[in-house]
Amino acid sequence: MIEKYTMKFFVFFIVAGLIYFVMILFYGMPLHDFNLWRLNMLYGNVEEYHPKNSKMLIKKKYLGGPDEHSSQQCNYVVGEIRSSTFG
């Protein structure tokens, strides 16, 4: 009986691992996308530090590094370009 469940668990683990590996090959690392999404959500916390009369011109988010999926470095960037009058 234990052997039956052990075999099912082993097959499930192998199939899930293969699906995850294929997903990484074709889509990229899902953890990186989650981290970028989280950083984008937390970026709203800095809104209170913007000048009151400023207007957002561009909001940009970027996920990448020096190479496509082959470098050991990953950059997460979230930012805004704003316009404001002095005074």
C-alpha positions as CSV (number, residue, x, y, z in Angstrom):
1,M,0.0,0.0,0.0
2,I,2.8,2.4,0.9
3,E,4.6,1.5,-2.4
4,K,1.4,2.6,-4.4
5,Y,1.4,6.0,-2.8
6,T,5.1,6.4,-3.1
7,M,5.0,5.7,-6.8
8,K,2.1,8.2,-7.3
9,F,4.1,10.8,-5.4
10,F,7.2,10.1,-7.4
11,V,5.3,10.3,-10.7
12,F,3.6,13.5,-9.6
13,F,6.9,15.1,-8.6
14,I,8.6,14.2,-11.9
15,V,5.7,15.5,-14.0
16,A,5.4,18.7,-12.0
17,G,9.2,19.2,-12.3
18,L,9.0,18.7,-16.1
19,I,6.2,21.2,-16.4
20,Y,8.0,23.7,-14.3
21,F,11.2,23.3,-16.4
22,V,9.3,23.7,-19.7
23,M,7.6,26.8,-18.2
24,I,11.0,28.3,-17.3
25,L,12.4,27.6,-20.8
26,F,9.5,29.2,-22.7
27,Y,8.2,31.9,-20.3
28,G,11.0,32.7,-17.8
29,M,11.3,32.5,-14.1
30,P,7.8,33.0,-12.5
31,L,9.4,34.1,-9.2
32,H,11.0,37.1,-11.0
33,D,7.6,38.2,-12.4
34,F,6.1,37.9,-8.9
35,N,8.9,40.0,-7.4
36,L,8.4,42.7,-10.1
37,W,4.7,42.7,-9.4
38,R,5.3,43.0,-5.7
39,L,7.8,45.9,-6.2
40,N,5.2,47.6,-8.5
41,M,2.5,47.3,-5.8
42,L,4.9,48.6,-3.1
43,Y,6.0,51.6,-5.2
44,G,2.6,53.2,-4.4
45,N,3.9,53.8,-0.8
46,V,6.3,56.5,-2.1
47,E,3.5,58.6,-3.5
48,E,3.2,60.6,-0.3
49,Y,6.8,61.9,-0.9
50,H,5.9,63.4,-4.3
51,P,5.3,67.1,-4.5
52,K,1.6,67.9,-4.2
53,N,1.4,69.8,-7.6
54,S,3.4,67.2,-9.6
55,K,1.9,65.3,-12.5
56,M,3.0,61.8,-13.6
57,L,4.2,61.8,-17.2
58,I,5.5,58.2,-17.5
59,K,5.4,55.1,-15.3
60,K,7.8,52.4,-16.2
61,K,8.6,48.9,-14.9
62,Y,11.4,46.7,-16.2
63,L,12.6,43.2,-15.5
64,G,15.8,42.0,-17.1
65,G,19.5,41.8,-17.0
66,P,22.5,41.9,-19.3
67,D,21.5,38.7,-21.1
68,E,18.3,36.8,-21.9
69,H,17.7,34.1,-19.3
70,S,21.4,33.2,-19.1
71,S,22.9,35.6,-16.7
72,Q,23.2,35.3,-12.9
73,Q,21.9,38.9,-12.5
74,C,18.3,40.1,-12.6
75,N,17.3,43.7,-12.3
76,Y,13.9,44.9,-11.1
77,V,13.2,48.6,-11.8
78,V,10.0,50.5,-11.1
79,G,9.9,54.3,-11.5
80,E,8.1,57.4,-12.6
81,I,9.0,60.5,-14.4
82,R,7.0,63.5,-13.0
83,S,6.6,67.1,-13.9
84,S,6.4,69.9,-11.3
85,T,6.8,73.6,-11.0
86,F,9.4,75.0,-8.7
87,G,8.3,77.1,-5.8
